Amino acid sequence: MVTGIRGSIQSSIQTKRDATVISDALSAKDIGDLPALSIGEAIETITGASTHREKGGATEISIRGLGPFLGSASFNGREATNGSGDRSVNFNQFPSELINTVQIYKTQRADFIEGGIAGTINMETVKPLSFGERRIQLEGRATYPEYDRKLEDGDGAGWRGTASYLDQFEFANGGRLGLSLGVQSLESSNPEEVAATSSTWTACDATVAPSNSNCSGIEPGSESAGNPFFLMPNGRTYRQIVEHDERDAVFAALQWQPNDTMEVNFDYQWSDRTFTEDRSELVLSEGRRFISDPVFDDNGALRSFAGQSAIETNSNYKIRAEEYEGTGLNFQWRPSAAWLFSTDLAYSHTLRTENDWATRLRADDEDINGEDVAGIVDSRRVNYRYDYHGDVPSVIIDPAFDITRWENFSDVPRLRRDEQLREHTLRAFRFDGSYFPEDGFLTVVKSGVRYAASDYRDYDDRVEINADRDLVRDANIACRNAFPQDDFLDEASGNTIDRWATFDSRCLFAALAGVDDTGRNDDLRDPANNDIGEKTTAIYLMGEFASEWFGLPVTGNFGARWVKTDVRSAGLRSDLDVTRNPDGTITIDPTGDFETEVIKASNDVLLPSFNAALELSDDKILRFGVYRAMARPDLSAMGAGRTIDVEDGDFTSIGDAIDNITATGNPSTRPLLSWNGDVSFEWYPNPDSLLSAAVYYKQFTGGDIPTVIDETFVIDGETVVVPVEQYATTDKKSDLFGVELTGSHRFSYLPAPFDGMGVKASYNYADSNFENHDLRLGDQIDPETGEITPGLVDPANIFGLSKHVASGSVYWTLGPVELQTIYKYRSEYYQRFVGAPSQNRYIHGGGTVDFRATWRATDHLSFSLEASNLTDEPRISDMPVLGNFHEYHGYGRRYYLGVRYRF
């Protein structure tokens, strides 16, 4: 019996060979045998798949270099909700130990759920009757993040425990019942180090002399649009994070065959994940103030400058809880050999809540004892120098100001209690019927209907308190703590900030507020809230065939799917009040009198598809796929709300203070459509070997371009016309061409012990002329005339597109010992922020190395040692052009030691 890594690769090869479309798979013959620490990390070993990494783990999946917006994901063939507002799946919610197969369909069939331009990822749990034997399995893992050693009060090793049970029962009447149950619980920590900017950028006019104020901004289409410019954020932040993560999960499945003609499948998944973050931040909050001697390239990316800014120490305690629940019920009835009917009911629900308790203390020219503070200029600011030549910029703050001295942070105490809620609910029904002719060209004729109702809502609530300065001295003294870690950003070249004055976040909030928690506002209504409903109806007709072409066997399918989507989006509108704060800033809040604006939109599209597999010989297959596909906008991108951003600083008018007003989305956004063609050659010389090559082409119709719509707001009793930024859909055509290579081989013919060695490698190249324009500085279209105003910065490509994606692994079986090293690489890519529209962000390319060793001590007992990110690869990003630093995110290596026992 072949098990372990070799068994997983053999099963994956066979799954690919048996597929009716161009696909790749990762499959395990046994539960818990997927060769990865998480589902996301397992998927990125599949040809053409890559991930975006958050908190050191693989999250959103890109297929063939195309972001999650252009792909779709399903769980046991059903859509799943998440708490981000997009259509991707939060793979961190699902334990890899309880997943049996992950398959990526790279071409489409008429009976597939629509949404996969790049492809469709389907995760499946084991079917207990198909598994065929009783199995009780217990597994435990100790986890250790390398950066924990830097912490003054680290959590040490975490743990992850998994238990699963599979069994089958036969009844006297011939019926059979299969049962599977899996539970998992984990606790771990994920310390992180961050140097970052804000996500709002301005093109500063380089021809305007520096002054004791913010730089002069250039807008696309303005008189100064032809002037040289440099790109500046609103602020810069150093962030040290101590994080604790907990997750509990339950997976269950029942498979019942009462007789030879009927089968009932029921599955249920529940996951509850909570993480807490204790953040300590040093903030230069006036990123555009008094900029002199800027050095920048032709794209406006900064290399050096001198500036002046207010400086703050911020403390933030965050709790995020995300609960996922999904269930499905499927009936299959085959009354005769000629007919098969099935009905599927699905429910999925995700609720994410997040609470933040943040405090700010700003430096002043007098400390908490009334003494003069060295290095302070203009009452409350510091001079600094910026040079960018390493991993992170070198920021040199005037040495006369001591950033580690607690007493210096004495002014404008501000408290914020933020609460966010994201809720996504999905209900779906489908009915399928299949007819199997006795002979002829067609082997199956299928038809079906699917209806789905998806509801998404969110709100962001903020309680803001500008505390009395008289409270600062006692709070400052009572809540001081040592900097939480050693060697902050020591592995980031160029870094100059390694510690600053920090405070206990919960202590400081309570000391300044007088209570541990102020609670949320009584009225949660806000113009930024989203309430979106989407209803989808789909009908398809498909035929599967078997015949001969040129004297060679050929099988395939053809058909069409019609999809109608109806969107209803509700947003709140209100007059606005202005509050002038003691620190010179202003706050804009709704008056409390709201009106609901409902926007409705609908679209329908026909999606034909054709797939064929030509069997050139017993071990060679040539596949073809031609299809039309669609990618819907994220649910949160169809919001009808409005977000008002107000700048920090002193202003003479409300108009100057409003940084921008952004629509939370556009309910009228149409889906992106593409015509697609794929050709794949596959060679299967033996069960351990595979060589395949594919070329593919996509022509897109549609895309987003920023637009500015003038809307009228009543602010502080005054009627003000403010430009509102949002994305509009275009009919522009663009193209993508790609090549994909896969190889897998085991050197069984070599003498021992080298006969246990094997390799697996994949590479994907993709190039496109698609354009994603920057929201503020890119091309803008007039919604009335259609005239396009040229932007200041170059557009990004498709969301998630990496030109180069590669993965490779080497494994070696030495009797009961298995060793495996996995390398994963992707080149730079454009990563859109989830939620309200924002400016373009580019993630640097990079590669990571993971390692896995397993020792099967007996048929029942095994031990494992695993490590991830051995290259200690950080995540680095630029905005709004490549080469202009935005964020460095370090999280270090992680190690796992496990034991598993099978009964």
Disulfide bonds with the S-S distance in Angstrom:
Cys204-Cys215 1.93
Cys479-Cys507 2.03
